[in-house]
Amino acid sequence: MGKQAVVISYPLSDDFILLDDGYSPLIRRWRHTITIVPQGQGCLYRDTVEIDAGILTGLVGMFAKAFYRHRQKRWQQLVQQQFAPIRSD
């Protein structure tokens, strides 16, 4: 898919927020926000993605949804295993 610019910033907030205002020749906007909020004995982790890829937005959006669903599953596995390495046999 070519080169992608990753433009990281940390907006001021009481919570932890990481913002990637990325773009590429194919994707005009890939605004990915990671927010981590303390909650009880743990935290709430949230990914929010805004995508503008013109006519390809729907297709890129489906890829993003599958990618982040997989990543969330892997995060949950890491937490359940207390961050021990996950084998991918």
PDB file of N, CA, C and O in Angstrom:
ATOM      1  N   MET A   1       0.813  -1.202   0.000  1.00  0.00           N
ATOM      2  CA  MET A   1       0.000   0.000   0.000  1.00  0.00           C
ATOM      3  C   MET A   1       0.850   1.257   0.000  1.00  0.00           C
ATOM      4  O   MET A   1       0.307   2.360   0.063  1.00  0.00           O
ATOM      5  N   GLY A   2       2.144   1.125  -0.068  1.00  0.00           N
ATOM      6  CA  GLY A   2       3.003   2.296  -0.122  1.00  0.00           C
ATOM      7  C   GLY A   2       3.404   2.808   1.243  1.00  0.00           C
ATOM      8  O   GLY A   2       3.183   2.160   2.266  1.00  0.00           O
ATOM      9  N   LYS A   3       3.994   3.979   1.232  1.00  0.00           N
ATOM     10  CA  LYS A   3       4.477   4.583   2.476  1.00  0.00           C
ATOM     11  C   LYS A   3       3.343   5.274   3.211  1.00  0.00           C
ATOM     12  O   LYS A   3       2.430   5.831   2.602  1.00  0.00           O
ATOM     13  N   GLN A   4       3.423   5.225   4.541  1.00  0.00           N
ATOM     14  CA  GLN A   4       2.426   5.841   5.414  1.00  0.00           C
ATOM     15  C   GLN A   4       3.151   6.769   6.382  1.00  0.00           C
ATOM     16  O   GLN A   4       4.112   6.352   7.029  1.00  0.00           O
ATOM     17  N   ALA A   5       2.712   8.005   6.491  1.00  0.00           N
ATOM     18  CA  ALA A   5       3.265   8.929   7.484  1.00  0.00           C
ATOM     19  C   ALA A   5       2.596   8.662   8.820  1.00  0.00           C
ATOM     20  O   ALA A   5       1.371   8.587   8.908  1.00  0.00           O
ATOM     21  N   VAL A   6       3.404   8.520   9.854  1.00  0.00           N
ATOM     22  CA  VAL A   6       2.907   8.339  11.217  1.00  0.00           C
ATOM     23  C   VAL A   6       3.287   9.610  11.969  1.00  0.00           C
ATOM     24  O   VAL A   6       4.469   9.883  12.182  1.00  0.00           O
ATOM     25  N   VAL A   7       2.281  10.387  12.368  1.00  0.00           N
ATOM     26  CA  VAL A   7       2.496  11.691  12.997  1.00  0.00           C
ATOM     27  C   VAL A   7       1.956  11.613  14.424  1.00  0.00           C
ATOM     28  O   VAL A   7       0.761  11.801  14.653  1.00  0.00           O
ATOM     29  N   ILE A   8       2.843  11.336  15.380  1.00  0.00           N
ATOM     30  CA  ILE A   8       2.450  11.083  16.769  1.00  0.00           C
ATOM     31  C   ILE A   8       2.447  12.375  17.588  1.00  0.00           C
ATOM     32  O   ILE A   8       3.349  13.206  17.478  1.00  0.00           O
ATOM     33  N   SER A   9       1.406  12.520  18.413  1.00  0.00           N
ATOM     34  CA  SER A   9       1.358  13.599  19.403  1.00  0.00           C
ATOM     35  C   SER A   9       0.644  13.070  20.640  1.00  0.00           C
ATOM     36  O   SER A   9       0.003  12.019  20.603  1.00  0.00           O
ATOM     37  N   TYR A  10       0.763  13.808  21.725  1.00  0.00           N
ATOM     38  CA  TYR A  10       0.140  13.450  23.000  1.00  0.00           C
ATOM     39  C   TYR A  10      -0.690  14.640  23.471  1.00  0.00           C
ATOM     40  O   TYR A  10      -0.189  15.480  24.219  1.00  0.00           O
ATOM     41  N   PRO A  11      -1.957  14.727  23.044  1.00  0.00           N
ATOM     42  CA  PRO A  11      -2.803  15.854  23.462  1.00  0.00           C
ATOM     43  C   PRO A  11      -2.915  15.931  24.988  1.00  0.00           C
ATOM     44  O   PRO A  11      -2.947  14.912  25.679  1.00  0.00           O
ATOM     45  N   LEU A  12      -2.973  17.154  25.487  1.00  0.00           N
ATOM     46  CA  LEU A  12      -3.111  17.351  26.926  1.00  0.00           C
ATOM     47  C   LEU A  12      -4.442  16.788  27.405  1.00  0.00           C
ATOM     48  O   LEU A  12      -5.492  17.059  26.823  1.00  0.00           O
ATOM     49  N   SER A  13      -4.380  16.002  28.474  1.00  0.00           N
ATOM     50  CA  SER A  13      -5.580  15.372  29.022  1.00  0.00           C
ATOM     51  C   SER A  13      -5.250  14.804  30.391  1.00  0.00           C
ATOM     52  O   SER A  13      -4.084  14.556  30.698  1.00  0.00           O
ATOM     53  N   ASP A  14      -6.275  14.596  31.220  1.00  0.00           N
ATOM     54  CA  ASP A  14      -6.078  13.906  32.491  1.00  0.00           C
ATOM     55  C   ASP A  14      -5.823  12.420  32.259  1.00  0.00           C
ATOM     56  O   ASP A  14      -5.223  11.756  33.104  1.00  0.00           O
ATOM     57  N   ASP A  15      -6.275  11.892  31.118  1.00  0.00           N
ATOM     58  CA  ASP A  15      -6.063  10.498  30.756  1.00  0.00           C
ATOM     59  C   ASP A  15      -4.865  10.413  29.810  1.00  0.00           C
ATOM     60  O   ASP A  15      -4.385  11.432  29.314  1.00  0.00           O
ATOM     61  N   PHE A  16      -4.388   9.196  29.566  1.00  0.00           N
ATOM     62  CA  PHE A  16      -3.316   9.009  28.594  1.00  0.00           C
ATOM     63  C   PHE A  16      -3.941   8.959  27.205  1.00  0.00           C
ATOM     64  O   PHE A  16      -4.821   8.140  26.940  1.00  0.00           O
ATOM     65  N   ILE A  17      -3.482   9.839  26.324  1.00  0.00           N
ATOM     66  CA  ILE A  17      -3.959   9.850  24.944  1.00  0.00           C
ATOM     67  C   ILE A  17      -2.757   9.927  24.019  1.00  0.00           C
ATOM     68  O   ILE A  17      -1.879  10.774  24.179  1.00  0.00           O
ATOM     69  N   LEU A  18      -2.738   9.014  23.039  1.00  0.00           N
ATOM     70  CA  LEU A  18      -1.739   9.043  21.980  1.00  0.00           C
ATOM     71  C   LEU A  18      -2.506   9.231  20.683  1.00  0.00           C
ATOM     72  O   LEU A  18      -3.465   8.506  20.417  1.00  0.00           O
ATOM     73  N   LEU A  19      -2.094  10.193  19.880  1.00  0.00           N
ATOM     74  CA  LEU A  19      -2.767  10.498  18.629  1.00  0.00           C
ATOM     75  C   LEU A  19      -1.806  10.305  17.473  1.00  0.00           C
ATOM     76  O   LEU A  19      -0.710  10.866  17.470  1.00  0.00           O
ATOM     77  N   ASP A  20      -2.215   9.510  16.488  1.00  0.00           N
ATOM     78  CA  ASP A  20      -1.473   9.370  15.238  1.00  0.00           C
ATOM     79  C   ASP A  20      -2.313  10.011  14.145  1.00  0.00           C
ATOM     80  O   ASP A  20      -3.357   9.480  13.764  1.00  0.00           O
ATOM     81  N   ASP A  21      -1.863  11.139  13.648  1.00  0.00           N
ATOM     82  CA  ASP A  21      -2.542  11.829  12.549  1.00  0.00           C
ATOM     83  C   ASP A  21      -1.870  11.435  11.238  1.00  0.00           C
ATOM     84  O   ASP A  21      -1.250  12.262  10.570  1.00  0.00           O
ATOM     85  N   GLY A  22      -2.002  10.162  10.884  1.00  0.00           N
ATOM     86  CA  GLY A  22      -1.292   9.621   9.734  1.00  0.00           C
ATOM     87  C   GLY A  22      -1.976   9.909   8.403  1.00  0.00           C
ATOM     88  O   GLY A  22      -3.138  10.309   8.339  1.00  0.00           O
ATOM     89  N   TYR A  23      -1.201   9.686   7.345  1.00  0.00           N
ATOM     90  CA  TYR A  23      -1.704   9.874   5.982  1.00  0.00           C
ATOM     91  C   TYR A  23      -0.755   9.177   5.013  1.00  0.00           C
ATOM     92  O   TYR A  23       0.358   8.796   5.377  1.00  0.00           O
ATOM     93  N   SER A  24      -1.209   9.022   3.792  1.00  0.00           N
ATOM     94  CA  SER A  24      -0.394   8.439   2.732  1.00  0.00           C
ATOM     95  C   SER A  24      -0.955   8.915   1.397  1.00  0.00           C
ATOM     96  O   SER A  24      -1.980   9.597   1.365  1.00  0.00           O
ATOM     97  N   PRO A  25      -0.303   8.568   0.306  1.00  0.00           N
ATOM     98  CA  PRO A  25      -0.877   8.937  -0.989  1.00  0.00           C
ATOM     99  C   PRO A  25      -2.268   8.312  -1.219  1.00  0.00           C
ATOM    100  O   PRO A  25      -3.102   8.902  -1.906  1.00  0.00           O
ATOM    101  N   LEU A  26      -2.516   7.133  -0.653  1.00  0.00           N
ATOM    102  CA  LEU A  26      -3.791   6.444  -0.809  1.00  0.00           C
ATOM    103  C   LEU A  26      -4.826   6.870   0.240  1.00  0.00           C
ATOM    104  O   LEU A  26      -6.017   6.969  -0.058  1.00  0.00           O
ATOM    105  N   ILE A  27      -4.362   7.120   1.466  1.00  0.00           N
ATOM    106  CA  ILE A  27      -5.262   7.441   2.586  1.00  0.00           C
ATOM    107  C   ILE A  27      -5.002   8.886   3.016  1.00  0.00           C
ATOM    108  O   ILE A  27      -3.956   9.194   3.588  1.00  0.00           O
ATOM    109  N   ARG A  28      -5.960   9.760   2.737  1.00  0.00           N
ATOM    110  CA  ARG A  28      -5.777  11.181   3.067  1.00  0.00           C
ATOM    111  C   ARG A  28      -5.723  11.425   4.559  1.00  0.00           C
ATOM    112  O   ARG A  28      -5.030  12.327   5.030  1.00  0.00           O
ATOM    113  N   ARG A  29      -6.473  10.597   5.313  1.00  0.00           N
ATOM    114  CA  ARG A  29      -6.498  10.785   6.770  1.00  0.00           C
ATOM    115  C   ARG A  29      -6.651   9.436   7.451  1.00  0.00           C
ATOM    116  O   ARG A  29      -7.536   8.647   7.121  1.00  0.00           O
ATOM    117  N   TRP A  30      -5.762   9.190   8.412  1.00  0.00           N
ATOM    118  CA  TRP A  30      -5.826   8.008   9.279  1.00  0.00           C
ATOM    119  C   TRP A  30      -5.565   8.553  10.673  1.00  0.00           C
ATOM    120  O   TRP A  30      -4.431   8.545  11.153  1.00  0.00           O
ATOM    121  N   ARG A  31      -6.612   9.021  11.311  1.00  0.00           N
ATOM    122  CA  ARG A  31      -6.503   9.658  12.632  1.00  0.00           C
ATOM    123  C   ARG A  31      -6.826   8.602  13.679  1.00  0.00           C
ATOM    124  O   ARG A  31      -7.990   8.292  13.934  1.00  0.00           O
ATOM    125  N   HIS A  32      -5.783   8.060  14.276  1.00  0.00           N
ATOM    126  CA  HIS A  32      -5.925   6.973  15.246  1.00  0.00           C
ATOM    127  C   HIS A  32      -5.626   7.517  16.636  1.00  0.00           C
ATOM    128  O   HIS A  32      -4.533   8.019  16.900  1.00  0.00           O
ATOM    129  N   THR A  33      -6.611   7.409  17.516  1.00  0.00           N
ATOM    130  CA  THR A  33      -6.458   7.857  18.895  1.00  0.00           C
ATOM    131  C   THR A  33      -6.508   6.652  19.820  1.00  0.00           C
ATOM    132  O   THR A  33      -7.433   5.842  19.757  1.00  0.00           O
ATOM    133  N   ILE A  34      -5.504   6.545  20.679  1.00  0.00           N
ATOM    134  CA  ILE A  34      -5.490   5.531  21.731  1.00  0.00           C
ATOM    135  C   ILE A  34      -5.721   6.274  23.041  1.00  0.00           C
ATOM    136  O   ILE A  34      -4.987   7.205  23.373  1.00  0.00           O
ATOM    137  N   THR A  35      -6.735   5.862  23.777  1.00  0.00           N
ATOM    138  CA  THR A  35      -7.046   6.476  25.066  1.00  0.00           C
ATOM    139  C   THR A  35      -7.006   5.394  26.139  1.00  0.00           C
ATOM    140  O   THR A  35      -7.601   4.328  25.980  1.00  0.00           O
ATOM    141  N   ILE A  36      -6.301   5.675  27.232  1.00  0.00           N
ATOM    142  CA  ILE A  36      -6.236   4.752  28.363  1.00  0.00           C
ATOM    143  C   ILE A  36      -6.710   5.505  29.600  1.00  0.00           C
ATOM    144  O   ILE A  36      -6.134   6.522  29.986  1.00  0.00           O
ATOM    145  N   VAL A  37      -7.779   4.980  30.220  1.00  0.00           N
ATOM    146  CA  VAL A  37      -8.423   5.631  31.362  1.00  0.00           C
ATOM    147  C   VAL A  37      -8.403   4.670  32.549  1.00  0.00           C
ATOM    148  O   VAL A  37      -8.828   3.523  32.409  1.00  0.00           O
ATOM    149  N   PRO A  38      -7.916   5.111  33.722  1.00  0.00           N
ATOM    150  CA  PRO A  38      -7.985   4.250  34.906  1.00  0.00           C
ATOM    151  C   PRO A  38      -9.434   3.858  35.190  1.00  0.00           C
ATOM    152  O   PRO A  38     -10.346   4.678  35.086  1.00  0.00           O
ATOM    153  N   GLN A  39      -9.627   2.590  35.549  1.00  0.00           N
ATOM    154  CA  GLN A  39     -10.972   2.113  35.850  1.00  0.00           C
ATOM    155  C   GLN A  39     -10.859   0.979  36.868  1.00  0.00           C
ATOM    156  O   GLN A  39     -10.363  -0.101  36.548  1.00  0.00           O
ATOM    157  N   GLY A  40     -11.318   1.229  38.087  1.00  0.00           N
ATOM    158  CA  GLY A  40     -11.225   0.213  39.137  1.00  0.00           C
ATOM    159  C   GLY A  40      -9.783  -0.192  39.373  1.00  0.00           C
ATOM    160  O   GLY A  40      -8.916   0.661  39.564  1.00  0.00           O
ATOM    161  N   GLN A  41      -9.523  -1.501  39.359  1.00  0.00           N
ATOM    162  CA  GLN A  41      -8.169  -2.020  39.560  1.00  0.00           C
ATOM    163  C   GLN A  41      -7.366  -2.069  38.256  1.00  0.00           C
ATOM    164  O   GLN A  41      -6.196  -2.450  38.263  1.00  0.00           O
ATOM    165  N   GLY A  42      -7.984  -1.690  37.157  1.00  0.00           N
ATOM    166  CA  GLY A  42      -7.316  -1.773  35.861  1.00  0.00           C
ATOM    167  C   GLY A  42      -7.480  -0.496  35.073  1.00  0.00           C
ATOM    168  O   GLY A  42      -7.382   0.606  35.612  1.00  0.00           O
ATOM    169  N   CYS A  43      -7.729  -0.659  33.790  1.00  0.00           N
ATOM    170  CA  CYS A  43      -7.905   0.502  32.934  1.00  0.00           C
ATOM    171  C   CYS A  43      -8.804   0.141  31.756  1.00  0.00           C
ATOM    172  O   CYS A  43      -9.025  -1.032  31.454  1.00  0.00           O
ATOM    173  N   LEU A  44      -9.312   1.175  31.104  1.00  0.00           N
ATOM    174  CA  LEU A  44     -10.097   1.031  29.886  1.00  0.00           C
ATOM    175  C   LEU A  44      -9.215   1.510  28.746  1.00  0.00           C
ATOM    176  O   LEU A  44      -8.723   2.639  28.764  1.00  0.00           O
ATOM    177  N   TYR A  45      -9.015   0.651  27.752  1.00  0.00           N
ATOM    178  CA  TYR A  45      -8.191   0.952  26.581  1.00  0.00           C
ATOM    179  C   TYR A  45      -9.136   1.112  25.399  1.00  0.00           C
ATOM    180  O   TYR A  45      -9.967   0.239  25.147  1.00  0.00           O
ATOM    181  N   ARG A  46      -9.018   2.215  24.676  1.00  0.00           N
ATOM    182  CA  ARG A  46      -9.933   2.468  23.563  1.00  0.00           C
ATOM    183  C   ARG A  46      -9.144   2.930  22.340  1.00  0.00           C
ATOM    184  O   ARG A  46      -8.303   3.824  22.431  1.00  0.00           O
ATOM    185  N   ASP A  47      -9.429   2.305  21.193  1.00  0.00           N
ATOM    186  CA  ASP A  47      -8.930   2.747  19.893  1.00  0.00           C
ATOM    187  C   ASP A  47     -10.063   3.448  19.168  1.00  0.00           C
ATOM    188  O   ASP A  47     -11.178   2.931  19.098  1.00  0.00           O
ATOM    189  N   THR A  48      -9.782   4.610  18.634  1.00  0.00           N
ATOM    190  CA  THR A  48     -10.735   5.316  17.784  1.00  0.00           C
ATOM    191  C   THR A  48      -9.997   5.671  16.503  1.00  0.00           C
ATOM    192  O   THR A  48      -8.900   6.228  16.549  1.00  0.00           O
ATOM    193  N   VAL A  49     -10.601   5.350  15.352  1.00  0.00           N
ATOM    194  CA  VAL A  49      -9.947   5.613  14.072  1.00  0.00           C
ATOM    195  C   VAL A  49     -10.904   6.352  13.154  1.00  0.00           C
ATOM    196  O   VAL A  49     -12.039   5.923  12.941  1.00  0.00           O
ATOM    197  N   GLU A  50     -10.431   7.473  12.610  1.00  0.00           N
ATOM    198  CA  GLU A  50     -11.160   8.209  11.579  1.00  0.00           C
ATOM    199  C   GLU A  50     -10.377   8.044  10.284  1.00  0.00           C
ATOM    200  O   GLU A  50      -9.173   8.296  10.242  1.00  0.00           O
ATOM    201  N   ILE A  51     -11.064   7.619   9.230  1.00  0.00           N
ATOM    202  CA  ILE A  51     -10.398   7.324   7.963  1.00  0.00           C
ATOM    203  C   ILE A  51     -11.051   8.118   6.837  1.00  0.00           C
ATOM    204  O   ILE A  51     -12.276   8.195   6.742  1.00  0.00           O
ATOM    205  N   ASP A  52     -10.217   8.704   5.992  1.00  0.00           N
ATOM    206  CA  ASP A  52     -10.680   9.307   4.742  1.00  0.00           C
ATOM    207  C   ASP A  52      -9.761   8.802   3.640  1.00  0.00           C
ATOM    208  O   ASP A  52      -8.612   9.229   3.529  1.00  0.00           O
ATOM    209  N   ALA A  53     -10.276   7.898   2.836  1.00  0.00           N
ATOM    210  CA  ALA A  53      -9.520   7.359   1.710  1.00  0.00           C
ATOM    211  C   ALA A  53     -10.332   7.531   0.425  1.00  0.00           C
ATOM    212  O   ALA A  53     -10.220   6.739  -0.510  1.00  0.00           O
ATOM    213  N   GLY A  54     -11.145   8.578   0.404  1.00  0.00           N
ATOM    214  CA  GLY A  54     -11.954   8.837  -0.781  1.00  0.00           C
ATOM    215  C   GLY A  54     -12.865   7.664  -1.083  1.00  0.00           C
ATOM    216  O   GLY A  54     -13.546   7.150  -0.196  1.00  0.00           O
ATOM    217  N   ILE A  55     -12.874   7.249  -2.323  1.00  0.00           N
ATOM    218  CA  ILE A  55     -13.744   6.155  -2.756  1.00  0.00           C
ATOM    219  C   ILE A  55     -13.378   4.825  -2.090  1.00  0.00           C
ATOM    220  O   ILE A  55     -14.201   3.910  -2.040  1.00  0.00           O
ATOM    221  N   LEU A  56     -12.160   4.716  -1.583  1.00  0.00           N
ATOM    222  CA  LEU A  56     -11.699   3.479  -0.936  1.00  0.00           C
ATOM    223  C   LEU A  56     -11.947   3.455   0.575  1.00  0.00           C
ATOM    224  O   LEU A  56     -11.527   2.516   1.251  1.00  0.00           O
ATOM    225  N   THR A  57     -12.616   4.467   1.109  1.00  0.00           N
ATOM    226  CA  THR A  57     -12.817   4.554   2.560  1.00  0.00           C
ATOM    227  C   THR A  57     -13.491   3.312   3.129  1.00  0.00           C
ATOM    228  O   THR A  57     -13.068   2.815   4.173  1.00  0.00           O
ATOM    229  N   GLY A  58     -14.514   2.805   2.481  1.00  0.00           N
ATOM    230  CA  GLY A  58     -15.207   1.611   2.979  1.00  0.00           C
ATOM    231  C   GLY A  58     -14.282   0.404   3.056  1.00  0.00           C
ATOM    232  O   GLY A  58     -14.289  -0.324   4.049  1.00  0.00           O
ATOM    233  N   LEU A  59     -13.492   0.192   2.018  1.00  0.00           N
ATOM    234  CA  LEU A  59     -12.556  -0.928   1.989  1.00  0.00           C
ATOM    235  C   LEU A  59     -11.464  -0.773   3.051  1.00  0.00           C
ATOM    236  O   LEU A  59     -11.153  -1.724   3.768  1.00  0.00           O
ATOM    237  N   VAL A  60     -10.887   0.418   3.148  1.00  0.00           N
ATOM    238  CA  VAL A  60      -9.863   0.677   4.163  1.00  0.00           C
ATOM    239  C   VAL A  60     -10.462   0.554   5.557  1.00  0.00           C
ATOM    240  O   VAL A  60      -9.804   0.057   6.471  1.00  0.00           O
ATOM    241  N   GLY A  61     -11.705   1.001   5.727  1.00  0.00           N
ATOM    242  CA  GLY A  61     -12.394   0.877   7.011  1.00  0.00           C
ATOM    243  C   GLY A  61     -12.591  -0.572   7.417  1.00  0.00           C
ATOM    244  O   GLY A  61     -12.439  -0.912   8.591  1.00  0.00           O
ATOM    245  N   MET A  62     -12.930  -1.439   6.455  1.00  0.00           N
ATOM    246  CA  MET A  62     -13.083  -2.870   6.764  1.00  0.00           C
ATOM    247  C   MET A  62     -11.741  -3.472   7.194  1.00  0.00           C
ATOM    248  O   MET A  62     -11.689  -4.274   8.126  1.00  0.00           O
ATOM    249  N   PHE A  63     -10.663  -3.084   6.516  1.00  0.00           N
ATOM    250  CA  PHE A  63      -9.333  -3.551   6.920  1.00  0.00           C
ATOM    251  C   PHE A  63      -9.024  -3.088   8.345  1.00  0.00           C
ATOM    252  O   PHE A  63      -8.570  -3.881   9.171  1.00  0.00           O
ATOM    253  N   ALA A  64      -9.267  -1.809   8.633  1.00  0.00           N
ATOM    254  CA  ALA A  64      -8.975  -1.267   9.964  1.00  0.00           C
ATOM    255  C   ALA A  64      -9.774  -1.997  11.037  1.00  0.00           C
ATOM    256  O   ALA A  64      -9.238  -2.323  12.096  1.00  0.00           O
ATOM    257  N   LYS A  65     -11.042  -2.253  10.772  1.00  0.00           N
ATOM    258  CA  LYS A  65     -11.889  -2.942  11.747  1.00  0.00           C
ATOM    259  C   LYS A  65     -11.335  -4.337  12.045  1.00  0.00           C
ATOM    260  O   LYS A  65     -11.262  -4.737  13.207  1.00  0.00           O
ATOM    261  N   ALA A  66     -10.948  -5.074  11.013  1.00  0.00           N
ATOM    262  CA  ALA A  66     -10.379  -6.413  11.208  1.00  0.00           C
ATOM    263  C   ALA A  66      -9.039  -6.339  11.935  1.00  0.00           C
ATOM    264  O   ALA A  66      -8.767  -7.150  12.820  1.00  0.00           O
ATOM    265  N   PHE A  67      -8.206  -5.374  11.565  1.00  0.00           N
ATOM    266  CA  PHE A  67      -6.893  -5.217  12.194  1.00  0.00           C
ATOM    267  C   PHE A  67      -7.027  -4.920  13.684  1.00  0.00           C
ATOM    268  O   PHE A  67      -6.367  -5.557  14.504  1.00  0.00           O
ATOM    269  N   TYR A  68      -7.876  -3.955  14.040  1.00  0.00           N
ATOM    270  CA  TYR A  68      -8.012  -3.576  15.448  1.00  0.00           C
ATOM    271  C   TYR A  68      -8.749  -4.638  16.255  1.00  0.00           C
ATOM    272  O   TYR A  68      -8.474  -4.800  17.444  1.00  0.00           O
ATOM    273  N   ARG A  69      -9.666  -5.356  15.645  1.00  0.00           N
ATOM    274  CA  ARG A  69     -10.314  -6.476  16.339  1.00  0.00           C
ATOM    275  C   ARG A  69      -9.260  -7.535  16.695  1.00  0.00           C
ATOM    276  O   ARG A  69      -9.245  -8.048  17.814  1.00  0.00           O
ATOM    277  N   HIS A  70      -8.391  -7.855  15.747  1.00  0.00           N
ATOM    278  CA  HIS A  70      -7.315  -8.824  16.000  1.00  0.00           C
ATOM    279  C   HIS A  70      -6.379  -8.308  17.100  1.00  0.00           C
ATOM    280  O   HIS A  70      -5.992  -9.062  17.992  1.00  0.00           O
ATOM    281  N   ARG A  71      -6.023  -7.038  17.032  1.00  0.00           N
ATOM    282  CA  ARG A  71      -5.117  -6.468  18.028  1.00  0.00           C
ATOM    283  C   ARG A  71      -5.727  -6.480  19.422  1.00  0.00           C
ATOM    284  O   ARG A  71      -5.032  -6.762  20.399  1.00  0.00           O
ATOM    285  N   GLN A  72      -7.023  -6.175  19.527  1.00  0.00           N
ATOM    286  CA  GLN A  72      -7.687  -6.218  20.828  1.00  0.00           C
ATOM    287  C   GLN A  72      -7.694  -7.640  21.387  1.00  0.00           C
ATOM    288  O   GLN A  72      -7.493  -7.844  22.584  1.00  0.00           O
ATOM    289  N   LYS A  73      -7.925  -8.616  20.518  1.00  0.00           N
ATOM    290  CA  LYS A  73      -7.885 -10.016  20.946  1.00  0.00           C
ATOM    291  C   LYS A  73      -6.506 -10.372  21.486  1.00  0.00           C
ATOM    292  O   LYS A  73      -6.398 -11.044  22.512  1.00  0.00           O
ATOM    293  N   ARG A  74      -5.462  -9.931  20.813  1.00  0.00           N
ATOM    294  CA  ARG A  74      -4.095 -10.203  21.269  1.00  0.00           C
ATOM    295  C   ARG A  74      -3.803  -9.501  22.599  1.00  0.00           C
ATOM    296  O   ARG A  74      -3.145 -10.071  23.469  1.00  0.00           O
ATOM    297  N   TRP A  75      -4.291  -8.264  22.758  1.00  0.00           N
ATOM    298  CA  TRP A  75      -4.128  -7.560  24.036  1.00  0.00           C
ATOM    299  C   TRP A  75      -4.781  -8.354  25.159  1.00  0.00           C
ATOM    300  O   TRP A  75      -4.193  -8.521  26.227  1.00  0.00           O
ATOM    301  N   GLN A  76      -6.000  -8.845  24.919  1.00  0.00           N
ATOM    302  CA  GLN A  76      -6.719  -9.608  25.941  1.00  0.00           C
ATOM    303  C   GLN A  76      -5.967 -10.890  26.291  1.00  0.00           C
ATOM    304  O   GLN A  76      -5.917 -11.275  27.459  1.00  0.00           O
ATOM    305  N   GLN A  77      -5.382 -11.554  25.296  1.00  0.00           N
ATOM    306  CA  GLN A  77      -4.593 -12.758  25.563  1.00  0.00           C
ATOM    307  C   GLN A  77      -3.373 -12.419  26.419  1.00  0.00           C
ATOM    308  O   GLN A  77      -3.046 -13.153  27.351  1.00  0.00           O
ATOM    309  N   LEU A  78      -2.705 -11.317  26.106  1.00  0.00           N
ATOM    310  CA  LEU A  78      -1.545 -10.902  26.900  1.00  0.00           C
ATOM    311  C   LEU A  78      -1.927 -10.637  28.352  1.00  0.00           C
ATOM    312  O   LEU A  78      -1.221 -11.050  29.272  1.00  0.00           O
ATOM    313  N   VAL A  79      -3.042  -9.950  28.550  1.00  0.00           N
ATOM    314  CA  VAL A  79      -3.491  -9.653  29.907  1.00  0.00           C
ATOM    315  C   VAL A  79      -3.813 -10.941  30.652  1.00  0.00           C
ATOM    316  O   VAL A  79      -3.407 -11.103  31.803  1.00  0.00           O
ATOM    317  N   GLN A  80      -4.534 -11.859  30.017  1.00  0.00           N
ATOM    318  CA  GLN A  80      -4.889 -13.125  30.660  1.00  0.00           C
ATOM    319  C   GLN A  80      -3.643 -13.926  31.031  1.00  0.00           C
ATOM    320  O   GLN A  80      -3.640 -14.644  32.032  1.00  0.00           O
ATOM    321  N   GLN A  81      -2.591 -13.807  30.233  1.00  0.00           N
ATOM    322  CA  GLN A  81      -1.356 -14.548  30.495  1.00  0.00           C
ATOM    323  C   GLN A  81      -0.350 -13.704  31.274  1.00  0.00           C
ATOM    324  O   GLN A  81       0.831 -14.044  31.352  1.00  0.00           O
ATOM    325  N   GLN A  82      -0.827 -12.609  31.844  1.00  0.00           N
ATOM    326  CA  GLN A  82       0.011 -11.690  32.619  1.00  0.00           C
ATOM    327  C   GLN A  82       1.236 -11.253  31.822  1.00  0.00           C
ATOM    328  O   GLN A  82       2.342 -11.170  32.356  1.00  0.00           O
ATOM    329  N   PHE A  83       1.025 -10.979  30.553  1.00  0.00           N
ATOM    330  CA  PHE A  83       2.014 -10.455  29.614  1.00  0.00           C
ATOM    331  C   PHE A  83       3.167 -11.412  29.336  1.00  0.00           C
ATOM    332  O   PHE A  83       4.258 -10.986  28.955  1.00  0.00           O
ATOM    333  N   ALA A  84       2.920 -12.711  29.527  1.00  0.00           N
ATOM    334  CA  ALA A  84       3.878 -13.723  29.083  1.00  0.00           C
ATOM    335  C   ALA A  84       3.810 -13.789  27.558  1.00  0.00           C
ATOM    336  O   ALA A  84       2.758 -13.502  26.987  1.00  0.00           O
ATOM    337  N   PRO A  85       4.888 -14.156  26.890  1.00  0.00           N
ATOM    338  CA  PRO A  85       4.866 -14.224  25.420  1.00  0.00           C
ATOM    339  C   PRO A  85       3.759 -15.155  24.909  1.00  0.00           C
ATOM    340  O   PRO A  85       3.491 -16.204  25.494  1.00  0.00           O
ATOM    341  N   ILE A  86       3.132 -14.749  23.817  1.00  0.00           N
ATOM    342  CA  ILE A  86       2.089 -15.546  23.175  1.00  0.00           C
ATOM    343  C   ILE A  86       2.720 -16.332  22.030  1.00  0.00           C
ATOM    344  O   ILE A  86       3.391 -15.767  21.167  1.00  0.00           O
ATOM    345  N   ARG A  87       2.496 -17.642  22.038  1.00  0.00           N
ATOM    346  CA  ARG A  87       3.003 -18.469  20.937  1.00  0.00           C
ATOM    347  C   ARG A  87       2.015 -18.441  19.792  1.00  0.00           C
ATOM    348  O   ARG A  87       0.805 -18.530  20.005  1.00  0.00           O
ATOM    349  N   SER A  88       2.520 -18.319  18.589  1.00  0.00           N
ATOM    350  CA  SER A  88       1.641 -18.328  17.422  1.00  0.00           C
ATOM    351  C   SER A  88       2.016 -19.498  16.522  1.00  0.00           C
ATOM    352  O   SER A  88       2.513 -19.322  15.410  1.00  0.00           O
ATOM    353  N   ASP A  89       1.760 -20.711  17.045  1.00  0.00           N
ATOM    354  CA  ASP A  89       2.079 -21.924  16.297  1.00  0.00           C
ATOM    355  C   ASP A  89       1.118 -22.135  15.163  1.00  0.00           C
ATOM    356  O   ASP A  89       1.239 -23.113  14.425  1.00  0.00           O
TER     357      ASP A  89
END
